[in-house]
């Protein structure tokens, strides 16, 4: 059994890892969420996970192991199958005379320990580790999985080729297509494509027909990467299989189609949005992957900090008004809103949403799916849910004047409204709403804060330090105000008071076992515009987006590109990545 929380609290305080106020806040959360003090501190962002786990290990009197950067013998790693390792956060990393050493996040999970002991026939020696170590170790299963994937593709496409050739390509009937979709080789290939994509944390699968081949690409960390090239003859069966899964018309190839399906993968529910589009060489198919029961984030984990974080918290505290997330498709707007909803989701409020799609299923929140084909639009859905006595309303997207008007009226009539809007900057949200027909006086009366964001690729731990050359510094000076940026970095305590541009460290990606290009995952860069009295006056007088942004900067707003430079100085990303994303 674990030592009492009191002992853990004592060691955390003595080590200076958290303050007394942090402990009190964590205790309240632990009672509310029914979790340990340690996990509550972690959820609140008050302690680093490695520091917490090392302290827990010390209190429990067991070793702590970090597996980051460690190459595990595959013969040892594979003693625990990848699905079991992933589901239970348990990694076999070393075999000794005494037994099998396993790294775990929860060493009190006796049922898992016993299950692994029976499977491997060895004494299990539990060691405490952190989430990053588990993630790193799980990556080492990938090489084998890729080899398995390649073998399946090579083995199974031979039989698909024969089927397709004998069926005559374009003249294949619906009945024949259905038979092809249910053919075992096709099923295996599609299942493998999907499972491999999930393992790789792919957001989209692109299946693109060419003249002589079928190209499969995965979008990982915002960039498309080639995954596989299949024979052209495999296309009919694979597309048919995906259509069957998503309940689309098999023999309709002339017009675009949209569909959905769900699967459960290692205990995790995953939803897929399917879109088909006729092209010159056949139907192109794109599959969006959405993990429905993804664990909640914190605003800090998403990359928010300092003044931006304070402004969002201020907006969330309001009982009425609007909090908007702005940015292009795939910039993380929905994740930000879901995180805010998770924070606001307490027993004393009624939260209702209208979304397209419902990306994350959240307990105690009433989520409604848009279905335009039957008249269930954002506007109609919003009208309906306002009759459901909500306190907080989330509208997936404001995309037209009707939805914008309803959202504003909801904010005026005693509701806190969260929504997204497609603009490139926070300041750009104001003229966009005016273009939709919303009166300026209504905007200044309702909008509390606008957050604009992008996602940049995150550097792995295998990164190289460097300082900017004179040429690089000159190029950067053409993009941002260096003096202002220096002051912002000092204000955020990212650098020392005596640092200047000649001493500030930046980072480059470095190839490693974890990543071939030195990046893994993504982090947000943000700007948060607060609707101050001065900015309200500018909006009423018809001020441009540039004027509003300049005033917001005077009032302390860190722009997205400035936030990107801040993240680069912290070592989370690179200046090149920031400039690539912001310029898109």
BASE-582430 format. One record per residue (C-alpha): residue number from 1; residue in one letter; x, y, z. Coordinates in steps of 0.5 Angstrom, whole numbers. Layout:
# BASE-582430
{NUM,A,{X,Y,Z}},
...
END
This chain:
# BASE-582430
{1,X,{0,0,0}},
{2,X,{2,7,-1}},
{3,X,{4,11,5}},
{4,X,{-1,17,7}},
{5,X,{-1,23,3}},
{6,X,{1,27,9}},
{7,X,{8,24,8}},
{8,X,{8,26,1}},
{9,X,{6,33,2}},
{10,X,{12,33,7}},
{11,X,{17,31,2}},
{12,X,{14,36,-3}},
{13,X,{14,42,1}},
{14,X,{21,40,4}},
{15,X,{24,40,-3}},
{16,X,{21,46,-5}},
{17,X,{17,43,-11}},
{18,X,{11,46,-9}},
{19,X,{8,52,-4}},
{20,X,{3,51,2}},
{21,X,{-2,54,-3}},
{22,X,{-1,49,-8}},
{23,X,{-2,44,-3}},
{24,X,{-8,47,-1}},
{25,X,{-11,48,-8}},
{26,X,{-9,40,-10}},
{27,X,{-12,38,-3}},
{28,X,{-19,41,-5}},
{29,X,{-18,38,-12}},
{30,X,{-17,31,-10}},
{31,X,{-23,31,-6}},
{32,X,{-27,34,-12}},
{33,X,{-24,29,-17}},
{34,X,{-23,23,-12}},
{35,X,{-16,23,-14}},
{36,X,{-9,23,-10}},
{37,X,{-6,29,-8}},
{38,X,{0,28,-13}},
{39,X,{-4,27,-19}},
{40,X,{-8,33,-17}},
{41,X,{-2,37,-16}},
{42,X,{0,35,-23}},
{43,X,{-7,36,-26}},
{44,X,{-6,43,-24}},
{45,X,{1,44,-27}},
{46,X,{4,46,-20}},
{47,X,{9,40,-20}},
{48,X,{13,37,-26}},
{49,X,{11,29,-27}},
{50,X,{19,27,-26}},
{51,X,{19,31,-20}},
{52,X,{13,28,-17}},
{53,X,{15,21,-19}},
{54,X,{22,21,-16}},
{55,X,{19,24,-9}},
{56,X,{13,18,-9}},
{57,X,{19,13,-11}},
{58,X,{23,16,-5}},
{59,X,{17,16,0}},
{60,X,{15,9,-2}},
{61,X,{22,6,-2}},
{62,X,{23,4,-9}},
{63,X,{27,6,-15}},
{64,X,{25,11,-20}},
{65,X,{27,10,-27}},
{66,X,{27,14,-33}},
{67,X,{27,11,-40}},
{68,X,{28,17,-44}},
{69,X,{34,16,-49}},
{70,X,{34,8,-47}},
{71,X,{35,3,-52}},
{72,X,{31,-3,-49}},
{73,X,{33,-10,-52}},
{74,X,{27,-12,-56}},
{75,X,{27,-19,-53}},
{76,X,{26,-16,-46}},
{77,X,{21,-11,-49}},
{78,X,{16,-16,-52}},
{79,X,{15,-20,-46}},
{80,X,{10,-15,-45}},
{81,X,{5,-15,-51}},
{82,X,{5,-8,-54}},
{83,X,{-3,-7,-53}},
{84,X,{-2,-9,-45}},
{85,X,{4,-5,-44}},
{86,X,{0,1,-47}},
{87,X,{-7,0,-44}},
{88,X,{-3,-1,-37}},
{89,X,{3,4,-37}},
{90,X,{7,-2,-36}},
{91,X,{14,-3,-39}},
{92,X,{19,-9,-39}},
{93,X,{26,-6,-39}},
{94,X,{31,-11,-36}},
{95,X,{31,-18,-34}},
{96,X,{36,-20,-28}},
{97,X,{37,-26,-24}},
{98,X,{32,-23,-19}},
{99,X,{27,-23,-24}},
{100,X,{24,-18,-29}},
{101,X,{24,-11,-28}},
{102,X,{18,-7,-30}},
{103,X,{17,1,-30}},
{104,X,{10,3,-28}},
{105,X,{6,9,-27}},
{106,X,{2,6,-21}},
{107,X,{6,0,-18}},
{108,X,{0,-1,-13}},
{109,X,{-4,-4,-19}},
{110,X,{-3,-11,-17}},
{111,X,{-8,-15,-22}},
{112,X,{-3,-12,-27}},
{113,X,{3,-14,-24}},
{114,X,{0,-21,-23}},
{115,X,{-3,-22,-30}},
{116,X,{4,-20,-33}},
{117,X,{8,-25,-28}},
{118,X,{3,-31,-30}},
{119,X,{5,-29,-37}},
{120,X,{12,-29,-37}},
{121,X,{13,-34,-31}},
{122,X,{18,-29,-28}},
{123,X,{18,-25,-21}},
{124,X,{16,-18,-23}},
{125,X,{20,-13,-20}},
{126,X,{16,-6,-20}},
{127,X,{20,1,-21}},
{128,X,{16,7,-21}},
{129,X,{17,12,-28}},
{130,X,{14,18,-31}},
{131,X,{9,18,-37}},
{132,X,{14,21,-42}},
{133,X,{19,15,-40}},
{134,X,{13,10,-42}},
{135,X,{11,14,-48}},
{136,X,{19,14,-50}},
{137,X,{19,6,-49}},
{138,X,{12,5,-53}},
{139,X,{15,8,-59}},
{140,X,{20,2,-59}},
{141,X,{15,-3,-61}},
{142,X,{14,1,-68}},
{143,X,{19,-1,-72}},
{144,X,{17,-8,-71}},
{145,X,{10,-6,-72}},
{146,X,{12,-3,-79}},
{147,X,{15,-9,-81}},
{148,X,{9,-13,-79}},
{149,X,{5,-8,-83}},
{150,X,{10,-8,-89}},
{151,X,{9,-16,-89}},
{152,X,{1,-16,-89}},
{153,X,{1,-11,-95}},
{154,X,{6,-15,-99}},
{155,X,{3,-21,-97}},
{156,X,{-5,-19,-98}},
{157,X,{-4,-15,-104}},
{158,X,{-3,-21,-109}},
{159,X,{-10,-23,-108}},
{160,X,{-13,-17,-109}},
{161,X,{-10,-16,-115}},
{162,X,{-13,-22,-118}},
{163,X,{-20,-20,-116}},
{164,X,{-19,-13,-119}},
{165,X,{-16,-15,-125}},
{166,X,{-22,-20,-126}},
{167,X,{-27,-16,-124}},
{168,X,{-26,-10,-130}},
{169,X,{-24,-4,-126}},
{170,X,{-30,1,-127}},
{171,X,{-35,-4,-129}},
{172,X,{-35,-7,-122}},
{173,X,{-42,-8,-119}},
{174,X,{-45,-6,-112}},
{175,X,{-45,-13,-111}},
{176,X,{-38,-15,-113}},
{177,X,{-36,-9,-109}},
{178,X,{-39,-11,-103}},
{179,X,{-36,-18,-104}},
{180,X,{-29,-15,-105}},
{181,X,{-30,-10,-98}},
{182,X,{-31,-16,-94}},
{183,X,{-26,-20,-97}},
{184,X,{-21,-22,-92}},
{185,X,{-14,-19,-95}},
{186,X,{-18,-12,-96}},
{187,X,{-20,-12,-89}},
{188,X,{-13,-14,-86}},
{189,X,{-10,-8,-90}},
{190,X,{-15,-3,-88}},
{191,X,{-15,-5,-81}},
{192,X,{-7,-5,-81}},
{193,X,{-8,2,-84}},
{194,X,{-12,5,-79}},
{195,X,{-9,1,-73}},
{196,X,{-2,4,-75}},
{197,X,{-5,11,-76}},
{198,X,{-7,11,-69}},
{199,X,{-1,8,-66}},
{200,X,{3,14,-70}},
{201,X,{-2,19,-67}},
{202,X,{-4,21,-74}},
{203,X,{-10,26,-75}},
{204,X,{-12,24,-82}},
{205,X,{-11,19,-87}},
{206,X,{-10,21,-95}},
{207,X,{-12,15,-100}},
{208,X,{-10,18,-106}},
{209,X,{-11,14,-113}},
{210,X,{-5,16,-118}},
{211,X,{-5,13,-125}},
{212,X,{-1,7,-123}},
{213,X,{-1,6,-116}},
{214,X,{-5,8,-110}},
{215,X,{-1,13,-105}},
{216,X,{-3,13,-97}},
{217,X,{-1,19,-93}},
{218,X,{-1,20,-86}},
{219,X,{-2,27,-83}},
{220,X,{3,27,-77}},
{221,X,{4,33,-73}},
{222,X,{1,37,-78}},
{223,X,{5,35,-84}},
{224,X,{3,30,-89}},
{225,X,{8,24,-90}},
{226,X,{8,18,-95}},
{227,X,{6,12,-91}},
{228,X,{5,6,-97}},
{229,X,{5,6,-104}},
{230,X,{0,0,-106}},
{231,X,{-2,-3,-113}},
{232,X,{-7,1,-117}},
{233,X,{-11,-6,-117}},
{234,X,{-12,-5,-109}},
{235,X,{-16,1,-110}},
{236,X,{-23,-1,-111}},
{237,X,{-23,-6,-105}},
{238,X,{-20,-1,-100}},
{239,X,{-25,4,-102}},
{240,X,{-31,0,-102}},
{241,X,{-28,-3,-95}},
{242,X,{-28,4,-92}},
{243,X,{-35,6,-95}},
{244,X,{-38,0,-92}},
{245,X,{-35,2,-85}},
{246,X,{-38,9,-86}},
{247,X,{-45,7,-89}},
{248,X,{-43,10,-96}},
{249,X,{-46,8,-103}},
{250,X,{-41,3,-106}},
{251,X,{-43,4,-113}},
{252,X,{-43,12,-113}},
{253,X,{-37,15,-115}},
{254,X,{-39,21,-119}},
{255,X,{-41,26,-113}},
{256,X,{-37,27,-106}},
{257,X,{-40,23,-100}},
{258,X,{-39,24,-93}},
{259,X,{-39,19,-87}},
{260,X,{-37,16,-80}},
{261,X,{-35,10,-76}},
{262,X,{-33,8,-70}},
{263,X,{-28,3,-67}},
{264,X,{-25,1,-60}},
{265,X,{-17,0,-60}},
{266,X,{-14,-2,-54}},
{267,X,{-20,0,-50}},
{268,X,{-20,7,-53}},
{269,X,{-26,9,-57}},
{270,X,{-24,12,-64}},
{271,X,{-28,16,-68}},
{272,X,{-27,17,-76}},
{273,X,{-30,22,-81}},
{274,X,{-29,20,-88}},
{275,X,{-30,24,-94}},
{276,X,{-29,21,-101}},
{277,X,{-28,26,-107}},
{278,X,{-28,24,-115}},
{279,X,{-21,25,-118}},
{280,X,{-19,24,-125}},
{281,X,{-16,17,-123}},
{282,X,{-21,15,-118}},
{283,X,{-24,17,-112}},
{284,X,{-19,20,-107}},
{285,X,{-21,18,-99}},
{286,X,{-19,22,-93}},
{287,X,{-20,20,-86}},
{288,X,{-20,24,-80}},
{289,X,{-18,21,-74}},
{290,X,{-21,23,-67}},
{291,X,{-20,20,-60}},
{292,X,{-26,21,-57}},
{293,X,{-24,19,-50}},
{294,X,{-18,23,-50}},
{295,X,{-15,25,-43}},
{296,X,{-16,32,-41}},
{297,X,{-11,38,-42}},
{298,X,{-9,44,-38}},
{299,X,{-9,50,-41}},
{300,X,{-1,50,-39}},
{301,X,{0,44,-42}},
{302,X,{-3,47,-49}},
{303,X,{2,52,-48}},
{304,X,{-1,58,-45}},
{305,X,{2,62,-40}},
{306,X,{3,69,-37}},
{307,X,{-2,75,-39}},
{308,X,{-5,70,-44}},
{309,X,{-7,65,-39}},
{310,X,{-9,70,-34}},
{311,X,{-14,73,-39}},
{312,X,{-17,67,-41}},
{313,X,{-18,65,-34}},
{314,X,{-21,72,-33}},
{315,X,{-26,71,-39}},
{316,X,{-28,64,-36}},
{317,X,{-30,67,-29}},
{318,X,{-35,71,-33}},
{319,X,{-43,69,-32}},
{320,X,{-44,72,-39}},
{321,X,{-41,74,-45}},
{322,X,{-37,71,-51}},
{323,X,{-30,67,-51}},
{324,X,{-28,66,-58}},
{325,X,{-22,62,-61}},
{326,X,{-19,64,-67}},
{327,X,{-15,60,-72}},
{328,X,{-15,56,-79}},
{329,X,{-17,49,-79}},
{330,X,{-13,44,-75}},
{331,X,{-10,50,-71}},
{332,X,{-12,47,-64}},
{333,X,{-18,51,-63}},
{334,X,{-23,46,-61}},
{335,X,{-18,43,-56}},
{336,X,{-17,49,-53}},
{337,X,{-25,50,-52}},
{338,X,{-26,43,-49}},
{339,X,{-20,44,-44}},
{340,X,{-24,51,-42}},
{341,X,{-30,47,-41}},
{342,X,{-27,41,-37}},
{343,X,{-25,47,-32}},
{344,X,{-32,50,-32}},
{345,X,{-35,43,-32}},
{346,X,{-38,43,-24}},
{347,X,{-44,40,-21}},
{348,X,{-47,47,-21}},
{349,X,{-48,49,-28}},
{350,X,{-51,46,-34}},
{351,X,{-47,46,-40}},
{352,X,{-49,45,-47}},
{353,X,{-46,44,-54}},
{354,X,{-48,44,-61}},
{355,X,{-42,41,-65}},
{356,X,{-40,38,-72}},
{357,X,{-37,33,-70}},
{358,X,{-37,32,-63}},
{359,X,{-29,31,-62}},
{360,X,{-29,29,-55}},
{361,X,{-34,26,-51}},
{362,X,{-35,29,-44}},
{363,X,{-39,27,-38}},
{364,X,{-44,31,-35}},
{365,X,{-44,36,-41}},
{366,X,{-50,35,-46}},
{367,X,{-47,35,-53}},
{368,X,{-51,35,-60}},
{369,X,{-49,33,-66}},
{370,X,{-50,38,-73}},
{371,X,{-54,34,-78}},
{372,X,{-55,39,-84}},
{373,X,{-58,34,-88}},
{374,X,{-64,34,-84}},
{375,X,{-64,41,-82}},
{376,X,{-60,41,-75}},
{377,X,{-55,46,-77}},
{378,X,{-51,50,-72}},
{379,X,{-56,56,-72}},
{380,X,{-62,51,-71}},
{381,X,{-58,47,-66}},
{382,X,{-57,53,-62}},
{383,X,{-64,56,-62}},
{384,X,{-66,49,-59}},
{385,X,{-61,48,-53}},
{386,X,{-62,56,-51}},
{387,X,{-69,53,-49}},
{388,X,{-66,48,-45}},
{389,X,{-64,52,-39}},
{390,X,{-56,52,-40}},
{391,X,{-51,57,-36}},
{392,X,{-45,55,-41}},
{393,X,{-46,54,-49}},
{394,X,{-41,52,-53}},
{395,X,{-42,53,-61}},
{396,X,{-37,49,-65}},
{397,X,{-36,54,-70}},
{398,X,{-39,61,-72}},
{399,X,{-39,61,-80}},
{400,X,{-45,65,-82}},
{401,X,{-49,71,-80}},
{402,X,{-55,67,-77}},
{403,X,{-51,63,-72}},
{404,X,{-47,69,-70}},
{405,X,{-53,73,-69}},
{406,X,{-56,68,-64}},
{407,X,{-49,67,-61}},
{408,X,{-49,74,-59}},
{409,X,{-56,74,-57}},
{410,X,{-55,68,-52}},
{411,X,{-49,72,-49}},
{412,X,{-53,78,-48}},
{413,X,{-59,74,-45}},
{414,X,{-55,71,-39}},
{415,X,{-50,66,-42}},
{416,X,{-43,65,-42}},
{417,X,{-42,63,-50}},
{418,X,{-35,59,-52}},
{419,X,{-34,59,-60}},
{420,X,{-29,58,-65}},
{421,X,{-28,63,-71}},
{422,X,{-24,62,-78}},
{423,X,{-19,68,-77}},
{424,X,{-12,69,-78}},
{425,X,{-11,73,-72}},
{426,X,{-15,75,-65}},
{427,X,{-16,82,-68}},
{428,X,{-19,79,-74}},
{429,X,{-24,76,-71}},
{430,X,{-28,83,-70}},
{431,X,{-28,85,-77}},
{432,X,{-30,78,-79}},
{433,X,{-36,79,-74}},
{434,X,{-38,85,-77}},
{435,X,{-38,82,-84}},
{436,X,{-43,77,-82}},
{437,X,{-48,83,-80}},
{438,X,{-46,83,-72}},
{439,X,{-47,91,-70}},
{440,X,{-40,93,-67}},
{441,X,{-44,95,-61}},
{442,X,{-46,88,-60}},
{443,X,{-39,86,-60}},
{444,X,{-36,90,-55}},
{445,X,{-42,88,-50}},
{446,X,{-41,81,-51}},
{447,X,{-34,79,-53}},
{448,X,{-29,78,-47}},
{449,X,{-23,75,-50}},
{450,X,{-21,73,-57}},
{451,X,{-15,67,-57}},
{452,X,{-12,66,-64}},
{453,X,{-7,60,-64}},
{454,X,{-3,56,-68}},
{455,X,{0,49,-67}},
{456,X,{8,48,-68}},
{457,X,{12,42,-68}},
{458,X,{15,40,-61}},
{459,X,{23,38,-61}},
{460,X,{25,32,-57}},
{461,X,{30,32,-52}},
{462,X,{35,30,-57}},
{463,X,{36,37,-59}},
{464,X,{42,42,-60}},
{465,X,{43,49,-57}},
{466,X,{46,55,-61}},
{467,X,{46,62,-61}},
{468,X,{44,66,-67}},
{469,X,{49,69,-72}},
{470,X,{49,76,-74}},
{471,X,{45,74,-80}},
{472,X,{40,70,-77}},
{473,X,{39,76,-72}},
{474,X,{38,81,-78}},
{475,X,{33,77,-81}},
{476,X,{29,76,-74}},
{477,X,{29,84,-74}},
{478,X,{26,84,-80}},
{479,X,{20,80,-77}},
{480,X,{19,82,-70}},
{481,X,{21,88,-65}},
{482,X,{28,85,-62}},
{483,X,{28,90,-56}},
{484,X,{20,89,-55}},
{485,X,{21,81,-55}},
{486,X,{27,82,-51}},
{487,X,{23,85,-45}},
{488,X,{18,80,-46}},
{489,X,{22,74,-45}},
{490,X,{25,78,-39}},
{491,X,{18,79,-36}},
{492,X,{16,72,-37}},
{493,X,{23,70,-34}},
{494,X,{25,66,-40}},
{495,X,{32,69,-40}},
{496,X,{36,73,-34}},
{497,X,{36,80,-33}},
{498,X,{43,81,-36}},
{499,X,{42,77,-42}},
{500,X,{42,80,-49}},
{501,X,{41,77,-56}},
{502,X,{48,74,-56}},
{503,X,{47,70,-50}},
{504,X,{40,67,-51}},
{505,X,{40,60,-53}},
{506,X,{36,57,-58}},
{507,X,{35,50,-61}},
{508,X,{36,45,-67}},
{509,X,{32,39,-68}},
{510,X,{37,32,-68}},
{511,X,{35,26,-71}},
{512,X,{34,20,-65}},
{513,X,{31,14,-64}},
{514,X,{25,17,-62}},
{515,X,{24,21,-68}},
{516,X,{28,21,-75}},
{517,X,{27,29,-76}},
{518,X,{28,31,-68}},
{519,X,{20,33,-67}},
{520,X,{15,29,-64}},
{521,X,{8,32,-62}},
{522,X,{6,39,-62}},
{523,X,{5,45,-58}},
{524,X,{1,51,-58}},
{525,X,{3,59,-60}},
{526,X,{-2,64,-58}},
{527,X,{-5,71,-57}},
{528,X,{-10,73,-53}},
{529,X,{-14,80,-54}},
{530,X,{-18,83,-48}},
{531,X,{-23,87,-50}},
{532,X,{-21,93,-46}},
{533,X,{-25,100,-46}},
{534,X,{-20,103,-51}},
{535,X,{-21,97,-56}},
{536,X,{-28,98,-55}},
{537,X,{-28,105,-57}},
{538,X,{-24,103,-63}},
{539,X,{-29,98,-65}},
{540,X,{-35,103,-65}},
{541,X,{-31,108,-69}},
{542,X,{-29,102,-74}},
{543,X,{-22,101,-73}},
{544,X,{-18,96,-77}},
{545,X,{-16,89,-75}},
{546,X,{-8,92,-75}},
{547,X,{-10,98,-71}},
{548,X,{-14,94,-66}},
{549,X,{-8,89,-66}},
{550,X,{-3,95,-64}},
{551,X,{-7,97,-59}},
{552,X,{-7,90,-56}},
{553,X,{0,90,-56}},
{554,X,{1,97,-52}},
{555,X,{-4,94,-47}},
{556,X,{1,88,-46}},
{557,X,{-1,82,-51}},
{558,X,{4,78,-54}},
{559,X,{3,76,-61}},
{560,X,{3,69,-64}},
{561,X,{10,70,-67}},
{562,X,{12,73,-60}},
{563,X,{10,67,-57}},
{564,X,{13,63,-62}},
{565,X,{20,66,-60}},
{566,X,{18,65,-53}},
{567,X,{17,57,-54}},
{568,X,{23,57,-58}},
{569,X,{27,60,-53}},
{570,X,{24,55,-48}},
{571,X,{27,49,-52}},
{572,X,{20,47,-54}},
{573,X,{21,49,-62}},
{574,X,{25,52,-67}},
{575,X,{25,59,-70}},
{576,X,{24,56,-77}},
{577,X,{18,52,-75}},
{578,X,{15,58,-72}},
{579,X,{16,62,-78}},
{580,X,{13,56,-82}},
{581,X,{7,56,-78}},
{582,X,{5,63,-77}},
{583,X,{7,65,-85}},
{584,X,{2,59,-87}},
END
